[in-house]
Amino acid sequence: MSRPAPRVLLVFPRFNPNSFWSFKEACELFGARCPAPPLGLITLAALLPSSWNIRLVNRNAETLTEADIAWADLVLTGGMQPQQIDTLAVMAMCRAQGKPVCVGGPDPTSNPDVYAEADFRVLGEAEGIVDSFVEAWDAGVRSGRFEAPKFQADVTRSPIPRFDLLDFKHYLYVGVQFSRGCPFTCEFCDIIELYGRAPRTKTNAQMLAELDRLLALGYRGHVDFVDDNLIGNKKAIKRFLPELKAWQERNGYPFRFSTEASLNLADDAELLQMMREANFFVVFVGIESSDEATLIATQKKQNTRRSISESVARIYKAGMFVTAGFIVGFDTERGSTARGMVDCIDTTSIPVAMVGLLHALPNTQLMRRLTREGRLFEGYNLTPAEVGDQCTGGLNFVTLRPRREILSDYRQVLLQIYEPSAFFRRARMLGRMLDRPTFGTKPRWRAVLRDLRLLGRTCWRMTVKRPELARHFWAASLDIARHNPRALDLVIMNMVIYLHLYPFSRHVIRELDGRIAEIDEGRWVEPTTLPTGVPAEKASLAAVA
């Protein structure tokens, strides 16, 4: 006699509050509840047997009720390290009702012992292990650890994600994935440990089928390629982009795309032109530091082989604006690093710069080196309740430079780059440099009306709610409207994000002031470090207990 199909609840945990990436006010202006849906979970949903009854609750957009858990035979959850606290909370809610829980995703894969109380731990890429888990569940197994072979999942067999489980109104944008892995070896990054250095790509037909599904479900607008480095396999992306352009032309350009790529993107004029013609409009780049010695030491050498400012300017010329990541706290920093970083952000005219403190992630080269050197703190892999992300966390190790100097440098960078006149100056320069293409498509009046409403709400918030920003906002907007009106909507997008980053940066500065005061007053006590010669994952178990 066959077992009845299980009722499976997918729960996407909350990200920690007070995060750089929460974009709270931007979500409010757009009428969204959070930036993006859980692409990993809806991909997992597509990998599960079609006979299973599946529901999805995204805790960043919806409420998880006791009734939801009571309905389920099995709960699947997990995510990234900034979701660790809520993942453990979801596990506790399920245990209270006697429901089995399965965890997976990047943090459980890199940090499995933190989730030891889960009934199931499914580690690694889902395509490589989910069949074994399903077979065990159907056989009556109700606990276990399943681990996929590293870097062997065949992404060409990955199904179309279950976009039908989403309410698109909840999100600023939706994500798709073309490739996994990155060819570079940055010491602080866990991507190569999770997905390898040989990027594996989906087929062109797969990607177009995913876009067809989004289109059929009625979605239009911003689509993010969530790849950690879209150009990690240049041959593959160059084969795909002409087909993406043709798909856009056939369908009247319903989407505009964002992604993440390494700075060497700027070296390839052909690739930039292909992305322009497919309607990519923003790319996130990891710049990390303007100091060459630091880039070399942290194995970010690709950024030393080119002018950062000239590279960013070429990306602007191709019609895409740049957001960028920067890190403070590397061992090689000498004296104050604030001035160089601020100058780099100013000369590149990057309005939105994600500046954080160096954080030793589990399962990275940095973590292993710091362990060998006896510098990694116990509990380094646990997320404190008060920490949003690496902006208010980080430095989970003994620093070579005085900790107070690092915190002071970081404070100075945030204070200067998110001071209103500095931010809007960069936004105005971006507006002058950004060469947006036109595609000759008919306007979609629903989208036009939505954009006009958004513009009205933005003007009200900039002028009435935050009058200290009004003159900066209007001066920049009028300047761009006069000199480069095709760039106006994207520059206003950056300004909308600033409505979040302006108060967020002040929040982080207050947190830094408190930490600096603790050091000055002798109240800060350096945590115990892990013993050398013991794997960090095992040594940190005492902190979990």
N, C-alpha and C positions, 0 to 999 in steps of 0.2 A: 504494500500500500504506500503510495507516494505521500510525502509530506506536503502540507499546504504551503503555498508561496509565502515567504516571510514578509512582514511589514517592516520596512527599513526607513529609519529617520536619519537624514543627513543634516548635521548641525554645524554651521560655520561659526566658530567662536568670535566674540568681540575682540577687536584690536584694543590695546590699551588707550585710554583717553589721553588728551594732551599730546597728540602726535603731530609731527610736521605734516604727515600725509593724510590727516583726517579731512583737511579742506572744509572745515565746518561751515563757515559762512558762504563759501562757494556752493556747497550742497544746498543750503537754505535758499540761496538766490535762484538756483535752478529747479527748486522743488524736489530735490533728490534727498535720500536718507543717508547715503554713504557713497564714496567714489565709485567702487567697482564690485561686480559680483564675484562669487567664488568659482573661478574657472576650474580649479583642481577638483572640487567636489562635483560639479556638473559633468566633468569628464569621467570621473569615477562612476557617476550614476549611469552613464552610457555604457560603461564596461560591465556593469552588473547584469545578471540575467534579465531579459525583458519581461519575464513572468513575475519578477519581484515587485511588490507594491512600494513605491518610493515617494517620500515627501522630503522637501527641503525647507529648513528654517535658517535664515541668515541672521544671526544675533545682532549684527550691525544695522539691520534694517527692520527686523521683526522681533516679536516677543516669543520666546520659547516658553510654553505653558506646561504645567503638569499633565494636562490632557494629551499634549503632543507626545510626551514620553510614555504615558500609559498606553497609547495606541500602538507603539512600536514593539516589535519582537527583538530588534537590534538597532543600536544607535551607532552611527559612524561619524567621527569628528576628528579634529586636528587642524594644524596650520603652521604658521611661522612663530618665531620666538616672541614677537610682540603680542601673540594670542595665547601664550602659555598659561597665564593666570586664568583666563576664561575657559580654556580647554579643561584645566583641572577642575574648575567649578562645574562645567557640564558633566564631567565624569562623576562628581559627587552627587549631582542631581539624579543621575541615572542609578547610581548605587542605592540611593534612598528609596527608589522604586523597584529595586531588584532587576534592573534591565542590563543586559550585557552591552559593553561598550567596546568599540574597536577604534583605535587611534592610528593616524598616519599623517603623512605630510613632512615638510622639511624639518620642523623642530623635533618631532618624535624620531625621525630617521637619524638626525645628528645627536639627539639627546635622549635615547630610549629609556634610560634608567629613571628619568624624571617621571615617566608615565608607567612605572612598574605596576601600578594598581589597575591599569586597564585590563579587561578580559582578553583582548586581542591587541597585538601591536603588529601592524602591517607596514613594513619599512622598505623604503626605496620607491622606485617608480611603479605606479599601479599596474601599468601594462605588463610588467614582468612578474607579478606575483598574485594578482587578484584572482586568477583562475584557481590557484591552489587554495586560497582562502575560501572561495565559494564552495569548492569541492569538500573542504573540511566542514564547513557549516552544514551543508546538505547531508553529510555523514553523521551529524549529531555532535561534532566537536564544539565545545563552548568556551575554549580558551586556547591561547597559543601565541607563538611569535612566528611571523612569516617574513622572510627577508629576500628581496629581489636581488639577483646578480647585478653587480654594479655596471652601469653604462651599457647595458645590453638590451634594454627595452626597444622594441621595434616601433618607432613612432609612426611608421607608414601603416600600421595596423590599428592606430588609435582612432576610435570612432568620433563622429560629430558630437560635441558636447550637448547635453540636454538643455539647450537654451530655452526650451518650452517650460522649464521649471521656474524661470525668472519672471519677475514683474519689472519690466524695463524702466518703469517710472521711478523706481527706487534708486537708480544709479546715474552717475554723471556719464559713464561710458561703459562699454562691454569689452571683454578681452578675447583674443584668439592667440594661438601659439603656432609658430612655424618651425622653430628649432629649439633644441635643448643642448646646453654645453657652451663652452667658451674656450678659445685656443690660448688665452693668456694665463698667467700664473700668479696673479696678485696675491700677496701673502695673506691679506686680511679677508679674502673672499671665500665663501663656502660653495660657490656654484660649481667649481671644478671638482670638488669633493662629492657633490651630490649627483652631477650629471656628466662629468668628464670633460676632457679637453678637445675631443673630436666632435664638433657639433653634428647632431643627427637631425635631419629635416624631414618634414612631411612632404608628400608629393604636391605638385601644383593642383591636381584634381581634388585632393583632399581639402586644400585651403579654400578653393573656390566653392566647394560644396558647403563648407561652413558658412561662408558669406551668403550663399544662396539661402541657407536655412535662416539666417538672421533676417534677410530681406523678406522671405516668405512669412516670417512671424511679425512683420510690420516694423522692424527696427530700422531707424535711420540715424545718421550722425556720427559720433566719435567712436572709433574702434581702435583699441590698443593692441599692438603686437607685443605680448608680454615677454618675448624672448629676452634673455639677459644680455645677449649681443646679437642683434639681427644679422649682422654682417660677419659673424664668426665663420660661416661657410659662404664665401663670396660667390663661388661658382653657382651654388644652389639659389641664392637670393637673386642673382642676375638672370637665372633662367625663369624665376617666378615673376619678377616685377613686370616684364612686358605682358604677361598673361593677366596680371592684376590690372594693369592699365586698360587692356582691352575689355576686361570685365566691367570696370568702372564706366567706360565709354558706352557699352551696351546698355547699362542700367541707369545712365544719367547721373553718374557720380553720387550715389546715395551716401557714401561714407568718406570720412577723412581720417587719416591714420596717424597714430603716434607710436613710438617705440623707444628702445634703448640700444645704443651702439657705442662702440669704442671710437676714440677721436680720430683714428686713421680713416674713418669714413670720409673725412674732408680731403684726403689725398686722391680720391677716385672720382674724377669729374663725371665719368659715365654713370657710376652708381648714383651719385647725387641727382643727375638728370632723370634717371629712371624713377627714383623716389619722388621727385617733383611731379613727374607726369602721372604717377599713381595717386597723387594727392596726400602725401605725408606732410604734416604741418608742424610737428614738434618731435624732437629727439632728446632723450636724457643721455648725458655723457658723464662718465666718472672722470673728473679732472683730478680730484683728491688734493693736490698740492701744486704750488707754483715752484717749489724748490726741487732742483734737479737731483740733488743727493738723496732726498727723501723718496722721490719717484724710483730711483735706481734701487735703493735699499729695500723698498717694499715690492719690488718686481713689477712696477708699473712703467717699465722702460719705454713702452710704446708712446707715452706722452712726452718723452724727452727728444724724440726724433723730428719734431715739428714745432712751429710756433703755435702756441695755444690760441692767441688772439687772432692770428691769420686763419687758423683752421675754423674757428667759430664763425668768422666773417664769411668764409666760403659756404658754410652751411646756411647762414642767413641769406646769402645770394641765391641759394637753391630753393628758397621759399619756406624753410623750416626754422622755427625759433628753437633755441637750446635752453634746456634746464640742466643743471649740473650738480654733481656731488663733490663736496670738499670734506676733508678730515683734519682735525687738530689732535695732536698727541703722539705723533710718531717719534721713535727713539732718536732719529737723526736731526730733529729740530734743534737749532742753536739760537739762543737769544729769542727775541720776539719774532713770531711768525705772522702776527696780525697784519702788519703793513703790507707784506708781500701778497697775502691772500686777498685782502681788500683791493689792492691795486689790480690783481688778476681779474677779479669779478667786475671791477669798474671798466677795465680796458676791453673786456670781452662783451660788455653791455648785456650780461645775463641777468635779467630781472629776478628770476626765481632760482636761488642757489640754496641747496640743501647742505648746510654745514653742520657736522656732528662731531662728537668725540670718538676717538678710536676705541673700538670695542672688540675684544677677542671672542669671536663666535666659536661655539663648539665645532669640532671637526674641520679645523683650518690649520694651515701651516703656522700662522701666528700663534694660535693656541698651543700647538706642540712645542714651538720654540720657547715661549714664555714658561711652559711647564719645565722644560729642560733647564732653563735658567733660574728656576725657583722663584719666579715673579708673578705667577698666576694666582689670583685670590681663590680661596675656597668659595664654593657657591657661585663661581663666575658664570655658570650656565643657567642660573635661576633669575627670573625677572622679578625685581622688587615691585610691590604694589604701587609705589609712587612714581615709577618710571614709565614714561610714555614710549620713548624709543632712544636711540643713541644721542639725541639732543639733550636729554636730561639724565641719561644713563652713561654708559661708556667708562673708560679708564678702569676696567675691572682687573687691574694688574699694577704692580709696582712700576712707577714711571722712572725713567732715567733723568728727565728734567724735573725740577720741583713741580709738584702737582699744582701748587698755587699759580705758578707762572702759566701753566697750560690753561687752567680755568680762566685766568685773567685775559690771556690772548683770545680764547674762544669768546669770552664776553665782549671784547673789543670788536671782534669781527661782526658779531650779530648786531651790536649797537650801531656800527657804522653802515653796514650794507642795508639794514632795514629801517634806517632813519628815512622819513618820507622824502626829503629832497633827493637823497641818493638813489632810492628805489625808482622814483619817477623820472629821474635823469636817465637811468639805464633803460627804462621803458620807452622814453622818447627817442633815445638813440636806436633801440631795436626797431622802432617804428620807421625810422629813416632808412635803415639798412635792409629790412625784410622785403624780399622781392617775391611777393605772392603771385602764383599763376592764376589765370582765369580759364574756365573750361567751357564757356559758351552754353551752359545748361539753363533751362528755364527755372526761374525761382520757384521754390516750394513755399506757397503762401503761409502754410501752417508753420513752417520753420521761420519764415520772415516775422510773423506775428510773435512767435516765441522769443526771437532775438530782440525784437523791439520791447517786449515786456521786460526781458532781462536787462536791457540797456536802461530802461526807466528805473528799475529797482536799484541798479548799480549807481546811477546818478543820485538817487535819493540817499542811499547809504553813504556815498562819498561826500555829499553836500550837507545833509541834515544830521544823519546819525554820527558821522565823524567829520565835523566841520574843519578840523585841523588838516584834513587831507584835501579839502575842496579846491584850493587854488592850484595845488600840484596836479590833481586829477584833470581839471579843466584845461590847464595850460598844456599838458601832454596830449590830451585828446584833441584839442583844436590844432595843435601843431601837426599831429599825424593826419588828421582829416584834411589839412591843407596840403601837406607835402607827399603823403603816400596813403590815400584812403583805402587801398586794397589791404593794407596791413592793420587797419583800425580794429577789426573784430578780434584778431589774435592778441593785439596789445591790450585791449580791454579785458580779454581772458586772463592775462597776466595780472592786471589790476584787480580783478575779482579775486584771484588767489591771494593777492596782497591783503585783502580784507581779513583773511585768516592769518597770514604770516605776520602782519603788523602786531596784533595782540599776542600771537603765539611767541614771537621773538621776545616780547617784553616779559612774558611768563617765564621763558627760559632764563632770561637775564636775572630775574628775581630769584630763581632757583640757584643760579650760579653765585649770586651775592650771598645767599645763605651758606653755601658750601665754602666759599672763600672766608666768610666770617668764622665758620667752625675751625678752619685751619689757623686763622689769626689768633683765635682765642684759646687754642690748644685743646679744643673739644673733639677734633677728628682723630680717630685711632685707626691706623692702617690695619685692614683685615689680615687674618692668617693666610699665608700662602700654601699652595699645595706642595707636598713633598716632591722633590725631583726623582725621576726614574720610575714614577707610578703613572699609568695612563690617566689623563685628566678626567675622563668619563667615569672611571672607577673611584678616583680619589675624591671626587665631589659628592659621592653618595652620602657621606657623613652630613653634608650640608642639607641634602634632601630630607634625611631622617630627622 
